[in-house]
Amino acid sequence: MTIKTHRFAAVAVMALVASLGLAGCGSDDSSTASDGDSGGGGGDATTVTFIPKNLGNPYFDTSDAGGKKAVDEFGGTYSEVGPETGTPDGQVAFIDTAAQQGINALVISANDPKALCDSINAARDAGSKVVTFDSDTDPTCRDLFINQADAAGIAKVQVDMIADQIGDAGEVAILSAAAAATNQNAWIELMKTDLADNHPDIKLVDTVYGDDDDQKSFDLTAALLADHPDLKGIISPTTVGVAAAARYLSTSDAKGKVALTGLGTPNQMRDYVEDGTVTEFALWNPGDLGYLAAFAAKALVDGDITGEEGDSFTAGDLGDFEVGADATVLLGDPFKFNADNIGDFNF
């Protein structure tokens, strides 16, 4: 189901201003919920715990704020817990604890497609519904996946932007997140295919992994420029990476010479768009993604859906959604941010 662009803008402004208050994940909402029903069952006491890839990440601050907004709307109890760094081992401990506490629903952005499965399945056996969002697990070890956008669409929009910005010719590199990140790897493979099939004069010369760490991504940007003196563009399909790369380029001799695009948030990238470091980047609305994931979790807990293809449910202000193949729900298409529209968004 596609969320129309004009509606995307309206919801982003309306729903996500409150997300800035969660920056750094320092609010009381980051403690594990202990109130409400345990085990199955719905009702106003539905407990929902968000487990992002890592805390302190502006992208997940925003998506989880959208989740909290949804949980507040349906009268449940929200919590956010997670590791400081984006590792599967770090997430496992929080999944295990939430399961022991009888949380009704877990909403997880997975750091690895398989490493979390034993813990997730144990949580499901204990009665918790499990929704993945942003980055999926193996489909057999969750109830539902909330996909931010079609993988092919995400890959294509990034390739189209870099091709436009470098005149459809020259060397480019990819600055990704963790090497095992499910979503990143799927997008990268599709970008490689698109480049080979449709952009023969663009050469992908390197792919590096910043592990969604700001300093590592910053340093890898410097290394890419040093290792590839003819580099014309960088694609960074991760909000941490693209912001770190922009920060490096903004004060380097490469500013205005090496194009940068990828997936970022307006508040992270605004200064770099306004100073000419970045022409255009893209993203879905992460607040809407968390909002949709929370309502999907509630629908599972209440028994309104089971994750079967064709199931449908209503997600508050976003309207009606249908479950597709592999128990997947699609939020919508990516949205391009540039100097003409970035001032309309605040997340």
VODO-611790 format. One record per residue: residue in three letters; x, y, z of N, C-alpha, C, O in turn. Coordinates in pm, whole numbers. Layout:
<atoms>
aa n_east n_north n_up ca_east ca_north ca_up c_east c_north c_up o_east o_north o_up
ALA X Y Z X Y Z X Y Z X Y Z
...
</atoms>
This chain:
<atoms>
aa n_east n_north n_up ca_east ca_north ca_up c_east c_north c_up o_east o_north o_up
MET 85 -119 0 0 0 0 88 123 0 181 132 80
THR 62 216 -86 146 335 -101 88 452 -24 -29 486 -40
ILE 169 512 58 129 635 126 163 751 34 280 773 4
LYS 65 824 -10 86 929 -109 179 1036 -54 183 1063 66
THR 255 1099 -147 358 1195 -107 301 1311 -28 358 1350 74
HIS 188 1367 -75 136 1484 -2 90 1444 137 101 1523 231
ARG 39 1323 151 -4 1277 283 115 1248 372 113 1270 493
PHE 221 1196 308 346 1170 380 395 1297 450 430 1294 568
ALA 396 1409 375 446 1533 431 360 1578 547 412 1620 651
ALA 232 1570 531 142 1617 636 159 1536 763 165 1591 872
VAL 165 1403 747 177 1319 866 312 1338 932 321 1334 1055
ALA 418 1358 851 551 1375 909 554 1496 1001 607 1489 1112
VAL 498 1607 953 501 1729 1034 415 1714 1158 452 1759 1266
MET 300 1650 1141 203 1641 1251 246 1541 1356 231 1565 1476
ALA 300 1426 1311 318 1314 1403 453 1307 1468 470 1237 1568
LEU 555 1379 1412 690 1347 1455 763 1459 1528 877 1440 1570
VAL 700 1574 1545 767 1681 1619 805 1634 1758 911 1670 1810
ALA 719 1553 1819 746 1506 1955 866 1414 1962 917 1389 2071
SER 913 1362 1848 1022 1266 1853 1151 1330 1901 1237 1261 1956
LEU 1168 1462 1881 1291 1526 1923 1311 1518 2073 1425 1523 2120
GLY 1205 1505 2147 1217 1495 2292 1278 1365 2338 1317 1352 2454
LEU 1286 1266 2245 1345 1137 2282 1490 1125 2241 1550 1019 2261
ALA 1549 1230 2184 1686 1219 2139 1776 1172 2251 1767 1220 2364
GLY 1863 1075 2218 1950 1018 2320 1884 911 2401 1949 848 2485
CYS 1754 890 2378 1681 785 2450 1695 798 2600 1713 698 2670
GLY 1687 921 2649 1711 938 2791 1585 950 2875 1594 976 2995
SER 1468 931 2813 1345 948 2889 1311 822 2966 1374 718 2948
ASP 1212 833 3052 1169 718 3130 1112 608 3043 1102 493 3087
ASP 1072 641 2917 1013 543 2829 1112 435 2788 1071 333 2733
SER 1242 454 2812 1340 355 2770 1357 244 2873 1438 154 2852
SER 1284 249 2983 1286 138 3078 1180 37 3041 1078 73 2981
THR 1204 -88 3075 1111 -193 3037 980 -179 3111 979 -156 3232
ALA 868 -193 3037 737 -180 3099 711 -295 3195 750 -408 3169
SER 646 -265 3304 612 -370 3400 463 -373 3432 416 -461 3503
ASP 388 -274 3379 245 -268 3406 168 -337 3295 223 -366 3189
GLY 43 -362 3318 -44 -417 3216 -50 -567 3220 14 -632 3302
ASP -132 -624 3127 -149 -767 3121 -20 -835 3083 63 -775 3014
SER -1 -958 3124 111 -1038 3080 57 -1151 2996 -58 -1192 3008
GLY 146 -1202 2906 104 -1308 2817 14 -1253 2708 28 -1136 2671
GLY -79 -1334 2656 -162 -1293 2544 -272 -1200 2588 -275 -1151 2701
GLY -364 -1175 2494 -478 -1091 2525 -455 -948 2486 -341 -902 2487
GLY -560 -876 2452 -548 -738 2409 -600 -644 2514 -566 -654 2632
GLY -685 -551 2469 -741 -455 2563 -651 -336 2583 -544 -326 2523
ASP -695 -245 2669 -623 -121 2689 -487 -140 2754 -405 -49 2748
ALA -462 -253 2815 -336 -274 2885 -231 -342 2798 -132 -392 2851
THR -249 -345 2667 -152 -408 2578 -14 -347 2599 3 -226 2591
THR 83 -432 2627 221 -387 2649 302 -410 2523 301 -519 2466
VAL 373 -307 2480 452 -312 2358 592 -261 2387 610 -149 2435
THR 692 -344 2358 831 -304 2379 902 -294 2245 906 -390 2168
PHE 959 -178 2218 1039 -157 2097 1186 -188 2128 1240 -143 2229
ILE 1249 -265 2041 1391 -298 2055 1461 -258 1926 1467 -338 1832
PRO 1514 -136 1918 1583 -92 1797 1719 -159 1783 1764 -230 1873
LYS 1785 -134 1671 1919 -190 1653 2015 -138 1760 2098 -212 1811
ASN 2001 -11 1792 2082 46 1899 2016 175 1948 1943 241 1874
LEU 2044 208 2072 1993 332 2131 2081 449 2088 2196 430 2048
GLY 2027 568 2098 2102 689 2066 2115 714 1917 2193 799 1876
ASN 2040 640 1836 2041 655 1691 1923 743 1654 1809 706 1681
PRO 1945 860 1591 1833 951 1563 1721 887 1481 1604 920 1500
TYR 1756 798 1393 1653 730 1314 1559 652 1404 1437 661 1389
PHE 1614 575 1499 1531 496 1588 1466 582 1697 1360 547 1747
ASP 1529 692 1733 1460 786 1821 1327 827 1757 1224 836 1824
THR 1331 852 1626 1212 898 1555 1112 786 1534 992 804 1559
SER 1159 670 1488 1066 559 1463 1000 513 1592 881 483 1594
ASP 1077 506 1699 1020 459 1825 927 562 1887 833 527 1957
ALA 954 690 1861 859 794 1904 725 777 1832 619 799 1892
GLY 729 738 1705 606 708 1633 534 590 1694 412 588 1702
GLY 612 489 1738 552 375 1806 486 415 1936 377 369 1968
LYS 552 501 2012 495 546 2138 365 624 2115 269 609 2190
LYS 364 706 2011 242 781 1979 126 686 1954 14 708 2001
ALA 153 579 1877 48 482 1849 0 411 1975 -120 397 1998
VAL 95 366 2056 59 294 2178 -22 385 2271 -118 341 2334
ASP 17 510 2279 -60 605 2360 -203 619 2304 -299 628 2381
GLU -215 620 2172 -347 636 2112 -438 518 2144 -558 537 2167
PHE -384 395 2145 -473 283 2174 -471 243 2321 -525 139 2358
GLY -409 325 2405 -419 306 2549 -335 196 2605 -366 142 2711
GLY -227 159 2536 -138 54 2585 -24 110 2668 -23 227 2705
THR 71 23 2696 190 61 2773 312 42 2685 338 -69 2638
TYR 386 148 2662 501 149 2571 632 144 2649 643 201 2758
SER 731 75 2592 867 85 2644 964 68 2530 931 12 2426
GLU 1085 118 2549 1193 103 2453 1318 59 2527 1359 122 2624
VAL 1378 -50 2482 1503 -98 2538 1591 -142 2422 1542 -165 2312
GLY 1721 -153 2447 1809 -198 2340 1954 -177 2373 1987 -113 2473
PRO 2042 -232 2290 2186 -220 2314 2239 -82 2278 2176 -8 2202
GLU 2354 -49 2330 2417 77 2295 2482 70 2157 2491 171 2088
THR 2525 -49 2117 2585 -68 1986 2503 -172 1910 2438 -258 1969
GLY 2507 -163 1777 2422 -245 1695 2472 -386 1673 2526 -417 1567
THR 2456 -472 1773 2499 -611 1763 2382 -704 1795 2297 -670 1878
PRO 2377 -821 1729 2270 -915 1762 2277 -966 1905 2174 -984 1970
ASP 2397 -990 1955 2411 -1038 2094 2350 -938 2192 2288 -978 2291
GLY 2368 -810 2163 2312 -709 2252 2160 -712 2252 2099 -689 2356
GLN 2100 -739 2138 1953 -745 2131 1896 -868 2200 1788 -863 2259
VAL 1968 -979 2193 1918 -1105 2248 1881 -1090 2395 1776 -1137 2438
ALA 1967 -1025 2473 1941 -1011 2616 1810 -937 2642 1737 -972 2735
PHE 1781 -836 2562 1658 -759 2583 1535 -836 2538 1428 -824 2599
ILE 1548 -916 2433 1437 -1001 2389 1405 -1103 2498 1288 -1125 2530
ASP 1509 -1165 2553 1488 -1266 2658 1420 -1206 2780 1329 -1266 2837
THR 1466 -1087 2820 1407 -1023 2938 1261 -987 2916 1177 -1009 3002
ALA 1231 -931 2799 1093 -893 2770 1002 -1015 2769 889 -1008 2817
ALA 1052 -1125 2715 972 -1248 2713 943 -1296 2855 832 -1339 2885
GLN 1043 -1289 2941 1026 -1332 3080 926 -1244 3153 859 -1290 3245
GLN 915 -1118 3112 822 -1026 3176 681 -1036 3119 590 -967 3166
GLY 662 -1120 3017 529 -1138 2961 479 -1022 2879 358 -996 2875
ILE 570 -949 2813 529 -839 2727 442 -893 2613 475 -995 2553
ASN 331 -825 2584 238 -874 2482 299 -875 2343 278 -969 2266
ALA 375 -769 2309 429 -758 2174 567 -696 2176 592 -598 2246
LEU 656 -754 2098 790 -699 2077 799 -647 1935 756 -713 1840
VAL 855 -527 1920 875 -467 1789 1025 -446 1772 1085 -365 1843
ILE 1086 -519 1678 1232 -532 1672 1284 -494 1535 1230 -537 1433
SER 1391 -414 1533 1470 -395 1411 1594 -482 1425 1681 -453 1507
ALA 1601 -587 1346 1699 -693 1369 1839 -656 1321 1857 -603 1211
ASN 1938 -684 1405 2077 -665 1366 2133 -783 1288 2243 -776 1233
ASP 2058 -892 1282 2102 -1010 1207 1978 -1092 1174 1886 -1101 1256
PRO 1973 -1152 1055 1851 -1224 1016 1827 -1355 1090 1712 -1399 1100
LYS 1931 -1417 1141 1915 -1549 1203 1954 -1554 1351 1900 -1634 1427
ALA 2049 -1469 1392 2104 -1480 1526 2002 -1454 1636 2022 -1498 1750
LEU 1894 -1384 1605 1793 -1353 1706 1683 -1458 1714 1600 -1454 1805
CYS 1681 -1552 1620 1565 -1638 1604 1535 -1725 1726 1419 -1741 1763
ASP 1637 -1781 1789 1612 -1866 1906 1542 -1787 2016 1446 -1836 2077
SER 1590 -1666 2041 1529 -1584 2146 1390 -1538 2106 1299 -1535 2189
ILE 1373 -1502 1981 1241 -1459 1935 1141 -1573 1944 1028 -1553 1989
ASN 1180 -1690 1903 1089 -1805 1910 1054 -1841 2054 942 -1883 2082
ALA 1150 -1824 2144 1120 -1848 2285 1018 -1746 2336 929 -1780 2414
ALA 1033 -1620 2291 937 -1516 2330 798 -1548 2274 698 -1530 2343
ARG 793 -1595 2150 664 -1630 2092 601 -1749 2165 480 -1752 2187
ASP 684 -1847 2201 632 -1961 2276 576 -1918 2411 484 -1980 2464
ALA 633 -1809 2466 586 -1758 2594 461 -1671 2580 405 -1627 2681
GLY 417 -1645 2457 294 -1572 2435 309 -1433 2376 208 -1366 2353
SER 431 -1389 2350 452 -1257 2292 435 -1262 2140 482 -1356 2075
LYS 370 -1162 2083 369 -1144 1939 494 -1066 1900 536 -976 1972
VAL 552 -1100 1785 677 -1036 1744 660 -975 1606 630 -1043 1508
VAL 682 -843 1602 679 -768 1478 820 -716 1452 879 -651 1539
THR 873 -742 1334 999 -678 1296 967 -558 1209 865 -553 1140
PHE 1056 -460 1213 1040 -342 1127 1178 -293 1088 1276 -318 1159
ASP 1186 -223 976 1311 -165 927 1408 -273 876 1450 -266 761
SER 1444 -371 960 1536 -478 921 1478 -610 972 1454 -626 1091
ASP 1457 -703 881 1381 -824 911 1470 -936 964 1592 -934 949
THR 1405 -1033 1026 1467 -1161 1056 1425 -1261 948 1353 -1225 854
ASP 1469 -1384 961 1412 -1491 882 1261 -1490 905 1217 -1483 1019
PRO 1181 -1496 799 1035 -1486 817 975 -1592 909 865 -1573 961
THR 1046 -1703 930 990 -1809 1015 996 -1775 1163 932 -1843 1244
CYS 1071 -1671 1200 1083 -1643 1343 1029 -1506 1381 1085 -1437 1466
ARG 919 -1467 1316 845 -1348 1359 703 -1363 1307 676 -1447 1221
ASP 613 -1281 1358 474 -1288 1316 444 -1196 1197 358 -1226 1114
LEU 517 -1085 1190 487 -985 1088 610 -898 1068 682 -870 1164
PHE 633 -855 944 740 -760 914 678 -634 855 601 -641 760
ILE 712 -518 913 666 -389 860 780 -334 775 882 -289 827
ASN 760 -339 646 863 -298 550 847 -149 518 738 -105 480
GLN 954 -74 534 947 71 515 917 109 370 852 210 344
ALA 964 30 278 936 52 136 985 -71 63 1065 -148 115
ASP 936 -89 -57 980 -201 -138 1131 -193 -160 1183 -86 -194
ALA 1201 -304 -142 1348 -303 -152 1395 -254 -288 1493 -180 -296
ALA 1327 -295 -393 1367 -251 -526 1350 -100 -540 1432 -34 -604
GLY 1242 -46 -481 1220 97 -488 1325 176 -412 1368 282 -456
ILE 1366 124 -296 1469 191 -216 1601 192 -291 1671 294 -294
ALA 1636 78 -350 1761 70 -426 1757 164 -546 1853 236 -573
LYS 1647 161 -617 1638 240 -740 1646 389 -714 1713 462 -788
VAL 1579 437 -609 1580 581 -586 1721 629 -554 1758 740 -592
GLN 1801 547 -485 1938 588 -453 2028 587 -576 2110 677 -594
VAL 2011 485 -660 2088 481 -784 2049 596 -875 2135 661 -934
ASP 1920 622 -886 1874 733 -971 1931 866 -925 1971 949 -1006
MET 1935 887 -794 1985 1014 -742 2134 1030 -769 2177 1136 -815
ILE 2213 926 -743 2357 940 -766 2386 953 -914 2475 1029 -953
ALA 2312 880 -998 2333 891 -1143 2305 1033 -1191 2380 1088 -1272
ASP 2199 1091 -1142 2164 1227 -1180 2270 1327 -1135 2302 1421 -1207
GLN 2324 1305 -1015 2417 1401 -957 2557 1393 -1016 2632 1491 -1008
ILE 2594 1279 -1075 2730 1267 -1131 2726 1256 -1284 2827 1220 -1346
GLY 2614 1287 -1344 2605 1282 -1488 2605 1142 -1545 2642 1121 -1661
ASP 2563 1047 -1463 2549 907 -1506 2680 845 -1552 2681 757 -1638
ALA 2792 891 -1495 2921 833 -1532 3023 859 -1422 3022 965 -1359
GLY 3112 761 -1397 3218 778 -1300 3218 673 -1192 3133 584 -1190
GLU 3314 685 -1102 3331 588 -994 3245 627 -873 3238 744 -835
VAL 3180 527 -813 3103 549 -692 3138 440 -590 3190 335 -625
ALA 3108 469 -465 3129 373 -357 3005 372 -269 2924 465 -272
ILE 2991 266 -191 2879 252 -96 2935 250 45 3026 173 74
LEU 2880 333 133 2911 333 275 2788 279 347 2688 350 362
SER 2795 153 392 2680 86 450 2688 85 602 2775 149 662
ALA 2595 12 664 2593 -4 809 2666 -133 843 2779 -153 799
ALA 2604 -222 921 2668 -348 957 2670 -444 838 2577 -446 757
ALA 2776 -522 827 2791 -614 714 2682 -720 711 2653 -775 605
ALA 2620 -749 827 2516 -852 833 2375 -795 831 2279 -871 841
ALA 2359 -664 817 2226 -602 822 2142 -648 703 2181 -629 587
THR 2029 -710 731 1946 -769 627 1904 -667 523 1920 -690 403
ASN 1851 -554 567 1798 -457 473 1909 -395 390 1894 -380 268
GLN 2021 -358 453 2132 -298 379 2181 -391 268 2201 -347 154
ASN 2200 -516 300 2253 -609 201 2156 -630 85 2199 -642 -30
ALA 2026 -636 115 1929 -651 8 1932 -530 -86 1930 -545 -208
TRP 1938 -411 -29 1943 -290 -111 2070 -285 -194 2066 -250 -312
ILE 2183 -320 -133 2311 -313 -204 2312 -408 -324 2359 -371 -432
GLU 2261 -528 -306 2257 -622 -419 2169 -569 -532 2203 -582 -649
LEU 2057 -510 -496 1969 -453 -597 2031 -330 -663 2012 -308 -782
MET 2105 -251 -587 2175 -137 -646 2281 -183 -745 2297 -124 -852
LYS 2353 -288 -709 2455 -343 -801 2391 -387 -932 2444 -360 -1040
THR 2278 -455 -921 2209 -501 -1041 2160 -385 -1126 2175 -387 -1248
ASP 2103 -284 -1062 2053 -166 -1134 2168 -94 -1204 2155 -53 -1320
LEU 2280 -78 -1133 2395 -11 -1194 2445 -87 -1316 2471 -29 -1421
ALA 2457 -220 -1302 2507 -301 -1413 2413 -300 -1532 2457 -294 -1647
ASP 2283 -305 -1505 2185 -316 -1613 2152 -183 -1680 2127 -178 -1800
ASN 2154 -75 -1601 2100 51 -1652 2198 168 -1653 2169 273 -1710
HIS 2314 150 -1590 2410 260 -1582 2551 208 -1611 2635 203 -1522
PRO 2577 170 -1735 2705 105 -1769 2827 194 -1750 2938 143 -1739
ASP 2808 325 -1746 2922 415 -1730 2951 450 -1585 3043 527 -1557
ILE 2873 395 -1493 2901 413 -1350 2968 285 -1299 2918 175 -1322
LYS 3081 300 -1231 3156 186 -1179 3155 187 -1026 3201 283 -964
LEU 3102 81 -966 3106 67 -821 3242 13 -782 3275 -102 -813
VAL 3323 95 -714 3462 57 -688 3485 5 -546 3589 -55 -520
ASP 3390 28 -454 3413 -16 -316 3282 -16 -238 3193 65 -264
THR 3272 -108 -141 3164 -109 -43 3226 -127 93 3298 -225 117
VAL 3200 -34 183 3258 -38 317 3147 -31 420 3035 9 388
TYR 3178 -71 545 3076 -88 648 3114 -8 773 3214 -35 839
GLY 3031 92 802 3057 177 917 2989 133 1045 3003 198 1148
ASP 2913 21 1040 2847 -36 1158 2755 62 1229 2736 52 1351
ASP 2700 158 1155 2614 261 1214 2683 331 1331 2618 370 1429
ASP 2813 346 1320 2893 420 1418 2940 549 1350 3001 545 1244
ASP 2910 662 1412 2939 791 1351 3087 808 1319 3123 844 1207
GLN 3173 782 1416 3316 807 1394 3373 710 1292 3453 750 1207
LYS 3334 583 1299 3384 486 1202 3338 524 1061 3416 514 967
SER 3213 566 1047 3162 606 916 3234 731 866 3264 741 747
PHE 3262 825 954 3338 945 921 3476 908 869 3521 957 765
ASP 3543 818 943 3679 777 904 3679 699 773 3771 713 692
LEU 3577 618 751 3569 541 627 3544 631 506 3587 601 395
THR 3475 742 527 3457 839 419 3591 895 378 3621 906 259
ALA 3671 932 476 3806 981 446 3887 876 372 3959 906 277
ALA 3875 751 417 3950 642 353 3906 619 209 3989 594 122
LEU 3776 628 184 3726 611 47 3786 716 -47 3827 685 -159
LEU 3791 839 -1 3845 946 -85 3994 928 -108 4045 957 -217
ALA 4064 878 -5 4208 856 -20 4236 737 -112 4330 740 -192
ASP 4156 633 -99 4179 510 -176 4134 522 -321 4183 450 -409
HIS 4040 614 -346 3983 627 -481 3983 774 -521 3881 841 -510
PRO 4098 824 -567 4110 968 -597 4018 1016 -709 3994 1136 -722
ASP 3966 923 -791 3875 962 -898 3728 943 -860 3640 951 -945
LEU 3702 919 -733 3565 895 -686 3477 1016 -716 3513 1130 -689
LYS 3359 988 -773 3267 1095 -805 3144 1096 -716 3073 1197 -709
GLY 3116 984 -647 2997 982 -564 2999 873 -459 3066 771 -475
ILE 2925 896 -351 2908 800 -243 2759 782 -218 2684 879 -209
ILE 2718 656 -208 2581 623 -166 2591 564 -27 2665 469 -4
SER 2516 620 67 2515 566 203 2371 536 243 2296 627 280
PRO 2331 407 236 2192 371 265 2162 354 413 2090 262 453
THR 2218 442 495 2200 437 640 2207 578 696 2294 655 656
THR 2119 613 786 2111 752 834 2236 795 908 2278 910 896
VAL 2297 705 984 2421 741 1054 2533 764 954 2608 861 964
GLY 2544 672 858 2652 681 761 2643 805 674 2744 872 652
VAL 2525 836 623 2514 948 531 2541 1080 603 2599 1172 545
ALA 2500 1091 729 2527 1214 805 2676 1228 836 2731 1338 828
ALA 2740 1116 871 2884 1120 900 2963 1154 774 3059 1232 779
ALA 2924 1096 662 2991 1126 536 2973 1273 498 3067 1337 451
ALA 2853 1325 518 2828 1465 487 2912 1557 576 2964 1659 530
ARG 2924 1519 702 3005 1600 794 3150 1605 748 3214 1709 755
TYR 3201 1492 701 3339 1491 651 3351 1575 524 3439 1660 514
LEU 3263 1550 429 3272 1621 301 3255 1771 316 3314 1849 241
SER 3175 1813 413 3142 1955 426 3263 2043 454 3262 2162 424
THR 3368 1985 512 3488 2063 544 3610 2013 467 3723 2049 501
SER 3589 1932 365 3700 1877 287 3707 1942 149 3615 2011 106
ASP 3819 1917 81 3834 1968 -55 3739 1900 -152 3719 1947 -263
ALA 3681 1789 -109 3591 1715 -196 3449 1774 -199 3367 1732 -281
LYS 3422 1870 -113 3289 1931 -111 3258 1992 -248 3337 2068 -304
GLY 3142 1955 -301 3103 2004 -432 3164 1928 -548 3126 1950 -663
LYS 3259 1839 -519 3323 1759 -623 3280 1613 -616 3266 1546 -719
VAL 3259 1563 -495 3212 1427 -474 3068 1434 -426 3039 1492 -321
ALA 2978 1376 -503 2836 1378 -467 2809 1276 -357 2874 1171 -350
LEU 2714 1307 -272 2673 1216 -165 2521 1208 -163 2452 1310 -164
THR 2470 1086 -160 2328 1066 -142 2307 938 -62 2403 869 -28
GLY 2182 906 -34 2151 787 44 2023 807 121 1931 873 75
LEU 2019 748 239 1901 753 323 1933 832 449 2023 794 524
GLY 1862 941 474 1889 1024 590 1763 1089 641 1657 1083 577
THR 1774 1153 756 1660 1227 811 1681 1377 785 1795 1424 782
PRO 1573 1451 767 1586 1594 737 1666 1672 842 1748 1756 807
ASN 1642 1645 970 1712 1722 1072 1862 1693 1072 1942 1783 1102
GLN 1902 1571 1040 2044 1539 1030 2108 1607 910 2223 1651 917
MET 2035 1616 801 2094 1653 674 2068 1798 632 2124 1844 533
ARG 1984 1868 707 1942 2002 664 2060 2095 638 2066 2161 534
ASP 2153 2102 732 2267 2194 717 2349 2159 593 2400 2248 524
TYR 2361 2031 564 2444 1988 451 2376 2013 318 2442 2033 216
VAL 2243 2010 317 2170 2048 197 2180 2199 177 2202 2247 65
GLU 2165 2273 284 2166 2419 274 2304 2474 239 2314 2579 176
ASP 2412 2403 279 2546 2453 246 2602 2394 116 2715 2422 79
GLY 2522 2311 48 2563 2260 -81 2643 2132 -80 2685 2084 -185
THR 2665 2074 39 2739 1948 45 2657 1835 -19 2712 1750 -88
VAL 2527 1836 6 2436 1732 -43 2326 1797 -126 2267 1897 -85
THR 2300 1739 -243 2194 1791 -330 2059 1731 -296 1959 1803 -287
GLU 2056 1599 -277 1929 1531 -256 1955 1396 -190 2055 1329 -219
PHE 1864 1356 -102 1869 1225 -38 1726 1177 -20 1632 1250 -53
ALA 1709 1058 32 1574 1002 41 1553 930 173 1649 899 244
LEU 1430 905 205 1392 822 320 1240 805 318 1169 884 257
TRP 1195 703 383 1053 695 418 1036 774 546 1132 832 596
ASN 917 777 599 891 847 724 912 749 839 825 664 861
PRO 1022 756 913 1048 657 1018 946 662 1131 917 560 1194
GLY 892 780 1158 788 788 1260 664 711 1219 602 644 1301
ASP 627 721 1092 514 644 1041 544 494 1048 454 414 1075
LEU 669 458 1025 707 316 1030 685 260 1170 628 152 1185
GLY 731 332 1271 709 287 1408 563 288 1447 515 199 1518
TYR 492 390 1401 348 404 1428 273 284 1370 189 223 1437
LEU 303 250 1244 239 136 1179 275 5 1249 189 -81 1267
ALA 401 -9 1288 444 -133 1356 369 -153 1487 332 -266 1520
ALA 347 -46 1561 277 -58 1688 132 -99 1667 81 -184 1740
PHE 64 -39 1569 -74 -77 1542 -83 -220 1489 -179 -291 1519
ALA 16 -263 1411 18 -401 1365 35 -497 1482 -29 -602 1488
ALA 121 -460 1577 140 -542 1697 9 -553 1776 -26 -662 1823
LYS -61 -442 1790 -189 -443 1861 -290 -534 1790 -363 -609 1856
ALA -294 -527 1657 -388 -611 1582 -356 -759 1601 -447 -842 1607
LEU -228 -793 1609 -189 -932 1634 -229 -976 1775 -286 -1084 1793
VAL -200 -892 1873 -233 -925 2012 -384 -944 2029 -428 -1035 2099
ASP -461 -859 1965 -607 -865 1978 -669 -977 1895 -788 -1007 1910
GLY -589 -1040 1808 -642 -1146 1723 -716 -1095 1601 -783 -1173 1534
ASP -705 -965 1570 -769 -911 1451 -703 -961 1324 -768 -975 1220
ILE -572 -988 1332 -498 -1047 1221 -409 -1157 1276 -381 -1162 1396
THR -364 -1245 1186 -271 -1351 1227 -139 -1343 1151 -45 -1416 1182
GLY -134 -1255 1052 -17 -1248 966 -37 -1319 834 56 -1327 753
GLU -157 -1370 811 -186 -1437 684 -201 -1334 572 -251 -1224 594
GLU -156 -1372 453 -171 -1285 338 -319 -1253 317 -404 -1342 318
GLY -347 -1124 297 -485 -1080 280 -549 -1026 407 -651 -958 398
ASP -491 -1053 525 -539 -991 648 -533 -839 634 -446 -786 565
SER -625 -769 698 -623 -623 693 -650 -566 831 -716 -629 914
PHE -600 -446 854 -620 -378 981 -607 -229 959 -558 -184 855
THR -653 -152 1056 -645 -7 1051 -536 41 1144 -528 0 1259
ALA -451 130 1092 -338 183 1169 -360 331 1197 -291 417 1141
GLY -456 361 1282 -478 498 1326 -488 596 1211 -564 575 1116
ASP -411 705 1221 -416 812 1121 -369 768 983 -403 833 884
LEU -293 660 975 -240 616 846 -341 540 762 -322 523 642
GLY -449 495 823 -554 427 748 -539 277 744 -482 218 836
ASP -589 215 639 -598 70 629 -478 10 556 -426 68 461
PHE -435 -106 604 -324 -177 544 -359 -324 529 -442 -378 602
GLU -295 -387 432 -317 -528 405 -187 -604 416 -82 -556 373
VAL -193 -723 473 -76 -809 485 -49 -874 350 -139 -931 289
GLY 75 -865 305 114 -926 178 183 -1059 198 171 -1121 304
ALA 255 -1102 96 327 -1229 102 433 -1226 211 487 -1121 244
ASP 463 -1344 266 565 -1358 372 533 -1273 495 624 -1225 562
ALA 404 -1256 522 360 -1181 640 427 -1045 647 483 -1006 750
THR 421 -972 536 485 -841 524 380 -733 497 288 -753 418
VAL 396 -620 564 312 -503 541 401 -391 490 504 -361 550
LEU 362 -329 380 443 -224 317 392 -87 357 274 -56 341
LEU 483 -2 409 447 134 446 420 220 322 314 281 311
GLY 514 225 230 496 310 112 624 330 36 719 253 52
ASP 630 432 -49 745 458 -135 842 555 -68 801 635 17
PRO 972 549 -105 1067 648 -52 1030 789 -98 960 808 -197
PHE 1079 886 -23 1052 1026 -52 1185 1099 -65 1275 1077 16
LYS 1198 1186 -164 1323 1260 -186 1318 1395 -115 1221 1470 -126
PHE 1425 1424 -43 1441 1552 25 1548 1634 -46 1654 1582 -81
ASN 1520 1762 -66 1617 1852 -129 1592 1994 -79 1511 2015 11
ALA 1663 2089 -137 1653 2227 -88 1513 2284 -102 1475 2376 -29
ASP 1435 2232 -196 1301 2285 -218 1201 2245 -114 1101 2314 -94
ASN 1226 2130 -43 1122 2083 50 1172 2050 190 1091 2023 279
ILE 1303 2052 212 1353 2003 341 1304 2087 457 1294 2038 569
GLY 1274 2213 432 1224 2300 538 1084 2265 585 1038 2318 686
ASP 1016 2176 512 880 2139 549 876 2025 651 769 1985 696
PHE 992 1972 687 995 1852 772 1076 1879 898 1171 1958 898
ASN 1037 1810 1005 1104 1827 1134 1114 1693 1205 1041 1667 1300
PHE 1206 1609 1157 1237 1484 1227 1375 1437 1187 1421 1333 1235
</atoms>
